[in-house]
Amino acid sequence: MLVGAIDLGGTHATCALVRDTEVLARETLTACGSGGLAPFLPRLATSIRNLSCRSGISLSDCAGLVLGFCGIADADSGRVLSTNGKYDDAPGIDLPGWCETELGLPFRIENDARLALLGERVAGAARGYDDVVMMTLGTGIGGAAMIGRKLVRGKHYQAGCLGGHLAIHPRGRRCTCGAIGCAESEASTWVLPTLCREWPGFEQSELVRETALDFATLIRVMETGDVIAEQILAHCLDVWAALAVSLIHAYDPEVLVMGGGIMKSADRILPVIRERVQNFAWTPWGKVRVVAAECGDQATLLGAVPLLEEFQV
């Protein structure tokens, strides 16, 4: 099957043509979630058309266009339901109508983490598994679940994809979703600068001299023997491990796939998560495998084909 695919994040969008488990052509555009989706749509349509021309593939040969969206989306109607501060105009846009007018293609939309899970199942770390949970550690914390080869969606399309908004700390930080102590507000890239600056002893850490307080910086400084950096990373690992165990208890997977930009440091993260899952997840049937995602930033794009196949059955 040949499809058009768009992976839309808060700061970028990657447009692609995908056949089965291969990305044939792709292009990344700079986006601005706070500027709204409507002004960005013409650029997305132009990008898909340009990819078609450059690759010599006719859009009429595509089965449809799939949009992976960084929020809650109704895969049945093609509507955005909630954006949490990104592309706030999106719920009012007729995306299937836009797609038909601009590209002449059927349209489907899905939460980007769910699409990433589909991509990992057909071409990555979840191949051969029917019951899967995925955690994505990045700017925020994403999640998705599959039970019996079917994505978990729920009546309001929230089920399974709000893993980063499970409460980990009852007296923690206020999250962007409005709740208190979500995993995302305790240990994600967007909260890390605040977490570092509020940490006792931060002024004595080498972190105070860094201009970019991200996880690559945190781990680099920690490897010099910086005690504060080590404590902060240990805190984040505690949060991620607690979330992993909670997701396993909630969705009963055979495998937990961990992806996202922070997993570039998988050698520091995976051993801890595996140990905690081994020791604390209640799974009398056996042990859940904890593995790193394999498809990288192509996972969401690769999930477009199985999504369309689901709706054609």
C-alpha positions in Angstrom: 0.0 0.0 0.0 1.2 3.5 -0.9 0.2 6.4 1.4 1.0 10.0 2.1 2.0 10.7 5.7 2.5 13.7 7.9 4.1 13.6 11.4 3.0 17.0 13.0 4.8 18.1 16.1 4.7 21.4 17.9 7.9 22.7 16.2 8.2 20.7 13.0 6.3 18.6 10.5 7.7 15.7 8.5 5.8 14.9 5.3 6.5 11.7 3.5 5.4 9.1 0.9 5.4 5.6 2.4 5.0 2.2 0.7 4.4 -0.7 3.1 7.4 -0.5 5.5 9.5 1.9 3.5 9.7 5.7 3.5 10.2 6.5 -0.1 10.6 10.3 0.2 10.4 12.8 3.1 10.7 16.5 3.9 10.8 18.3 7.2 9.2 21.7 7.6 9.5 24.2 10.5 6.2 24.6 12.3 4.9 26.8 15.1 2.1 25.2 17.1 1.1 28.5 18.7 0.5 30.0 15.3 -2.4 27.7 14.5 -2.8 24.9 12.1 -4.8 26.7 9.4 -1.9 28.9 8.2 0.4 25.8 8.0 -1.9 23.6 5.9 -1.0 25.1 2.5 2.7 24.3 3.2 1.8 20.8 4.1 -0.2 20.3 0.9 2.6 21.8 -1.2 5.2 19.5 0.5 3.2 16.4 -0.3 2.7 17.5 -3.9 6.4 18.3 -4.2 7.4 14.9 -2.9 5.1 13.3 -5.4 6.7 15.2 -8.3 10.3 14.6 -7.2 9.8 10.9 -6.7 7.7 10.3 -9.8 4.8 8.9 -7.8 1.3 10.0 -8.7 -0.8 11.1 -5.8 -3.7 9.2 -7.5 -1.9 6.0 -6.7 -2.0 6.8 -2.9 -4.6 5.1 -0.8 -4.9 8.2 1.3 -3.2 10.7 3.6 -2.6 10.1 7.3 -1.8 12.9 9.8 -0.1 12.0 13.0 -1.2 14.7 15.4 0.4 15.8 18.7 -2.9 15.8 20.6 -6.2 13.9 21.0 -7.8 13.0 17.7 -10.9 11.2 16.5 -9.6 8.6 14.0 -13.2 7.8 12.9 -14.3 11.3 11.9 -10.9 12.8 11.1 -11.3 15.5 13.7 -8.9 17.0 16.2 -10.5 17.0 19.6 -7.9 18.6 21.9 -4.5 20.2 21.4 -3.2 21.2 24.9 -1.8 24.5 23.7 -0.7 23.4 20.2 -2.6 24.4 17.1 -5.6 25.6 19.1 -7.6 26.3 15.9 -7.3 22.6 14.8 -10.6 21.3 16.3 -12.6 23.7 14.1 -10.9 22.7 10.8 -12.5 20.3 8.4 -9.3 18.3 7.7 -11.0 15.6 5.5 -12.5 18.4 3.4 -9.1 20.2 3.1 -7.4 17.0 2.1 -10.0 16.1 -0.6 -9.8 19.7 -2.0 -6.0 20.1 -2.0 -4.8 16.6 -2.7 -7.8 14.5 -3.8 -7.2 11.9 -1.2 -9.1 10.2 1.6 -8.0 11.4 5.0 -7.3 9.8 8.4 -5.8 11.2 11.6 -4.4 9.6 14.7 -2.5 10.6 17.8 1.2 10.6 16.9 2.2 8.1 19.7 -0.4 5.6 18.5 1.0 5.8 15.0 4.5 5.4 16.3 3.4 2.2 18.1 1.9 0.9 14.8 5.2 1.8 13.0 7.2 -0.1 15.6 4.9 -3.1 15.3 5.2 -3.4 11.5 8.8 -2.5 11.1 10.5 -2.2 14.5 10.9 -3.3 18.1 7.3 -4.6 18.5 7.3 -7.0 15.5 5.6 -10.2 16.3 3.8 -8.9 19.4 0.0 -8.3 19.7 0.0 -6.7 23.1 2.3 -3.7 23.4 2.8 -0.5 25.4 4.9 2.3 24.1 6.5 5.2 26.1 8.1 8.1 24.2 10.4 10.3 26.2 11.0 13.6 24.6 9.8 17.2 25.0 6.9 15.7 26.7 6.1 12.0 27.5 3.8 10.2 25.1 2.2 6.8 25.3 0.1 4.3 23.4 -1.2 0.8 24.0 -2.3 -2.1 21.8 -4.3 -5.1 23.1 -5.0 -8.1 20.9 -3.5 -6.3 17.8 -6.0 -3.4 18.3 -5.0 0.1 19.4 -6.6 1.2 22.6 -8.6 4.4 22.0 -11.7 4.5 24.2 -15.0 6.3 23.8 -13.4 9.7 23.9 -10.2 8.7 22.1 -8.1 9.4 25.2 -7.4 5.8 26.3 -3.8 4.7 26.1 -2.3 7.9 24.7 -2.2 10.0 27.9 0.5 7.9 29.7 2.6 10.9 30.4 -0.3 12.4 32.3 -0.6 9.6 34.8 0.0 11.1 38.3 3.3 10.1 39.8 3.6 12.7 42.6 0.5 13.8 44.5 2.2 17.0 45.6 4.2 17.6 42.4 4.3 20.3 39.8 1.3 21.7 37.9 1.3 20.1 34.4 0.4 21.8 31.1 -2.7 19.6 31.1 -3.9 21.2 34.4 -3.2 18.2 36.7 -0.7 17.9 39.5 2.3 15.6 39.5 2.0 14.1 36.0 5.0 12.0 34.9 5.5 14.6 32.2 5.7 17.5 34.6 8.2 15.7 36.8 10.6 14.3 34.2 10.5 15.5 30.6 12.6 17.9 28.5 10.2 20.8 28.9 10.3 20.7 32.7 14.0 19.8 33.0 15.4 23.4 33.2 13.0 24.2 36.0 13.7 20.9 37.7 17.5 21.6 37.6 17.3 25.2 38.9 15.0 24.2 41.8 17.2 21.3 42.8 19.0 21.8 46.1 22.7 22.5 45.4 22.2 23.5 41.8 24.4 26.6 42.3 27.3 24.3 43.2 26.8 22.1 40.1 28.5 22.4 36.8 25.0 22.6 35.4 24.8 26.2 36.4 27.3 27.1 33.6 25.3 25.4 30.9 23.2 27.4 28.5 21.0 24.4 27.4 19.6 22.3 30.2 18.5 19.2 28.2 19.1 15.5 28.9 22.1 15.3 26.7 23.7 18.0 28.8 22.5 16.5 32.1 24.1 13.1 31.2 27.3 14.7 29.9 27.8 16.7 33.1 26.8 13.7 35.3 29.6 11.6 33.6 32.2 14.1 34.9 31.2 13.1 38.4 28.8 15.9 39.1 26.7 14.8 42.1 23.7 17.1 41.5 23.4 16.0 37.9 23.5 12.4 39.1 20.7 13.1 41.6 18.5 14.8 39.0 18.9 11.9 36.5 18.2 9.4 39.3 14.9 11.3 40.0 13.9 11.2 36.3 14.7 7.5 36.2 12.5 6.9 39.2 9.6 8.7 37.5 10.0 6.8 34.2 10.3 3.5 36.0 7.2 4.2 38.1 5.3 5.1 34.9 6.5 2.0 33.1 5.2 -0.2 35.9 1.9 1.7 36.0 1.4 1.3 32.2 2.2 -2.5 32.5 -0.4 -2.9 35.2 -2.9 -0.9 33.2 -2.5 -2.6 29.8 -1.0 -6.0 30.4 1.6 -5.9 27.5 4.1 -8.5 26.5 6.6 -5.9 25.5 7.2 -2.2 26.5 8.8 -0.2 23.7 10.7 3.0 24.8 11.3 5.7 22.2 11.7 9.4 21.9 14.7 11.8 21.7 15.9 11.1 25.3 16.4 7.4 24.4 19.6 8.5 22.5 21.0 7.7 26.0 19.3 4.3 26.1 22.4 2.7 27.6 21.8 4.8 30.7 18.0 4.4 30.8 17.1 0.9 29.7 19.0 -1.1 32.4 17.3 0.8 35.2 13.8 0.5 33.7 14.3 -3.2 33.1 15.4 -3.8 36.6 12.5 -1.9 38.1 10.0 -3.7 35.8 11.6 -7.0 36.8 11.3 -6.2 40.5 8.1 -4.3 40.8 5.7 -5.1 37.9 3.1 -7.7 39.0 3.0 -10.1 36.1 2.4 -13.6 37.4 2.4 -15.0 33.8 6.0 -14.0 33.2 8.2 -10.9 32.5 7.5 -8.0 30.2 10.3 -7.3 27.7 11.6 -3.7 27.8 13.2 -2.7 24.6 14.3 0.4 22.8 12.4 1.6 19.7 14.1 0.8 16.4 12.4 3.1 13.9 13.5 6.4 15.2 11.8 9.5 13.8 10.3 7.3 11.0 8.0 5.4 13.4 5.0 7.7 13.1 5.3 7.8 9.3 5.5 4.0 9.1 2.4 3.8 11.2 0.3 5.4 8.4 0.0 2.3 6.3 -1.4 0.0 9.0 -3.7 2.7 10.1 -5.3 3.0 6.7 -5.4 -0.8 6.4 -7.4 -0.9 9.7 -10.1 1.4 8.3 -10.3 -0.5 5.0 -11.1 -3.8 6.6 
